[in-house]
Amino acid sequence: MKNIIIIGAGGHGKVVADIILQRRKDLGEDIKIKGFLDDNFETKEVYYLDIPVLGTLDEINKIDDHNTYFIIAIGDNLVRENIAKSYQVKYYTAIHPEAIISSSVKIGEGTVVMANAVINSCTHIGKHCIINTGSIVEHDNVIDDYVHISPDVALAGNVKVGKRTWIGIGTSVIQGITIGSDTIIGAGSVVVNDIGDNKKAFGVPCKER
Ligand SMILES: CC(=O)SCCNC(=O)CCNC(=O)[C@H](O)C(C)(C)COP(=O)(O)OP(=O)(O)OC[C@H]1O[C@@H](n2cnc3c(N)ncnc32)[C@H](O)[C@@H]1OP(=O)(O)O
């Protein structure tokens, strides 16, 4: 039995909890959610589906149990990276049973793949990424660590996305495009040219602003 602790008791944490519960129900995976951790513990009295908030992130170092895995369910890409680098623990990779993923795809630890996402042949996804609901990541993409692909994004073939970049909801990216690191692509954009590092870009066609 794997015990899972979800770091982050916000909206994203709830969706991650749903994935884990669904894997147990649909696939019979031997997993149980132990609870959430959240640094706003004092103000979080929320129990989601009877899952308790156990405490702040300090609790991570107190858990010495080989069957416990963590997953960082925080939308901010830099915060996810900082937590992952601060705590050398076992990270769970959460893939919704209704995601469609080619057997040739590689996915790094701690990544979350939401319902109805499709990831096609030979794509590589890094560590602690979010491949959000209904997104399409086509063949031969290279998605680096800590990236967030928002709901309903479509990345055509051979797209590259650098570390910590956030692709906003409903964006389309044509084939062969490279998007740099630490970049934000605004919601509903259509990316037809490469976008560099540390950019904010949006629109149709997508332009740096
Ligand atoms: C499950 C989930 O919830 S996952 C989360 C999904 N959420 C997203 O994808 C959100 C992505 N974020 C965005 O698109 C944001 O608008 C950003 C990051 C691109 C820009 O944010 P900000 O820098 O705060 O820009 P701000 O809101 O001040 O807007 C500046 C101008 O750009 C325009 N603008 C902002 N975003 C966009 C966009 N995506 N497309 C077109 N125009 C835009 C605004 O209308 C405004 O125009 P104005 O100056 O003529 O009034």
PDBQT file of the ligand as one rigid body, heavy atoms in Angstrom, charges set to zero:
ROOT
HETATM    1  C1  LIG A 301      -7.442  24.828 -13.765  1.00  0.00    +0.000 C 
HETATM    2  C2  LIG A 301      -6.897  26.246 -13.928  1.00  0.00    +0.000 C 
HETATM    3  O1  LIG A 301      -7.464  27.199 -13.466  1.00  0.00    +0.000 OA
HETATM    4  S1  LIG A 301      -5.440  26.404 -14.797  1.00  0.00    +0.000 SA
HETATM    5  C3  LIG A 301      -5.166  28.163 -14.987  1.00  0.00    +0.000 C 
HETATM    6  C4  LIG A 301      -5.603  28.677 -16.325  1.00  0.00    +0.000 C 
HETATM    7  N1  LIG A 301      -5.365  30.143 -16.371  1.00  0.00    +0.000 N 
HETATM    8  C5  LIG A 301      -4.756  30.751 -17.379  1.00  0.00    +0.000 C 
HETATM    9  O2  LIG A 301      -4.406  30.113 -18.342  1.00  0.00    +0.000 OA
HETATM   10  C6  LIG A 301      -4.488  32.228 -17.227  1.00  0.00    +0.000 C 
HETATM   11  C7  LIG A 301      -3.339  32.728 -18.105  1.00  0.00    +0.000 C 
HETATM   12  N2  LIG A 301      -3.117  34.145 -17.831  1.00  0.00    +0.000 N 
HETATM   13  C8  LIG A 301      -3.386  35.127 -18.726  1.00  0.00    +0.000 C 
HETATM   14  O3  LIG A 301      -3.827  34.907 -19.866  1.00  0.00    +0.000 OA
HETATM   15  C9  LIG A 301      -3.079  36.535 -18.209  1.00  0.00    +0.000 C 
HETATM   16  O4  LIG A 301      -4.082  37.416 -18.741  1.00  0.00    +0.000 OA
HETATM   17  C10 LIG A 301      -1.671  37.023 -18.620  1.00  0.00    +0.000 C 
HETATM   18  C11 LIG A 301      -0.667  36.288 -17.697  1.00  0.00    +0.000 C 
HETATM   19  C12 LIG A 301      -1.326  36.735 -20.046  1.00  0.00    +0.000 C 
HETATM   20  C13 LIG A 301      -1.516  38.535 -18.460  1.00  0.00    +0.000 C 
HETATM   21  O5  LIG A 301      -1.742  38.888 -17.139  1.00  0.00    +0.000 OA
HETATM   22  P1  LIG A 301      -1.366  40.409 -16.688  1.00  0.00    +0.000 P 
HETATM   23  O6  LIG A 301       0.071  40.680 -16.933  1.00  0.00    +0.000 OA
HETATM   24  O7  LIG A 301      -1.876  40.546 -15.294  1.00  0.00    +0.000 OA
HETATM   25  O8  LIG A 301      -2.120  41.317 -17.721  1.00  0.00    +0.000 OA
HETATM   26  P2  LIG A 301      -3.425  42.204 -17.490  1.00  0.00    +0.000 P 
HETATM   27  O9  LIG A 301      -4.559  41.381 -16.979  1.00  0.00    +0.000 OA
HETATM   28  O10 LIG A 301      -3.015  43.427 -16.710  1.00  0.00    +0.000 OA
HETATM   29  O11 LIG A 301      -3.785  42.630 -18.969  1.00  0.00    +0.000 OA
HETATM   30  C14 LIG A 301      -3.002  43.562 -19.716  1.00  0.00    +0.000 C 
HETATM   31  C15 LIG A 301      -3.656  43.744 -21.075  1.00  0.00    +0.000 C 
HETATM   32  O12 LIG A 301      -3.493  42.543 -21.847  1.00  0.00    +0.000 OA
HETATM   33  C16 LIG A 301      -4.779  41.995 -22.211  1.00  0.00    +0.000 C 
HETATM   34  N3  LIG A 301      -4.686  40.536 -22.041  1.00  0.00    +0.000 N 
HETATM   35  C17 LIG A 301      -4.346  39.855 -20.915  1.00  0.00    +0.000 A 
HETATM   36  N4  LIG A 301      -4.322  38.538 -21.154  1.00  0.00    +0.000 NA
HETATM   37  C18 LIG A 301      -4.664  38.377 -22.448  1.00  0.00    +0.000 A 
HETATM   38  C19 LIG A 301      -4.799  37.220 -23.277  1.00  0.00    +0.000 A 
HETATM   39  N5  LIG A 301      -4.593  36.009 -22.784  1.00  0.00    +0.000 N 
HETATM   40  N6  LIG A 301      -5.140  37.407 -24.560  1.00  0.00    +0.000 NA
HETATM   41  C20 LIG A 301      -5.360  38.657 -25.060  1.00  0.00    +0.000 A 
HETATM   42  N7  LIG A 301      -5.229  39.791 -24.320  1.00  0.00    +0.000 NA
HETATM   43  C21 LIG A 301      -4.883  39.638 -23.033  1.00  0.00    +0.000 A 
HETATM   44  C22 LIG A 301      -5.771  42.630 -21.215  1.00  0.00    +0.000 C 
HETATM   45  O13 LIG A 301      -7.060  42.666 -21.759  1.00  0.00    +0.000 OA
HETATM   46  C23 LIG A 301      -5.156  43.996 -21.015  1.00  0.00    +0.000 C 
HETATM   47  O14 LIG A 301      -5.479  44.796 -22.154  1.00  0.00    +0.000 OA
HETATM   48  P3  LIG A 301      -5.717  46.383 -22.004  1.00  0.00    +0.000 P 
HETATM   49  O15 LIG A 301      -4.408  46.944 -21.537  1.00  0.00    +0.000 OA
HETATM   50  O16 LIG A 301      -6.088  46.784 -23.388  1.00  0.00    +0.000 OA
HETATM   51  O17 LIG A 301      -6.797  46.521 -20.986  1.00  0.00    +0.000 OA
ENDROOT
TORSDOF 0
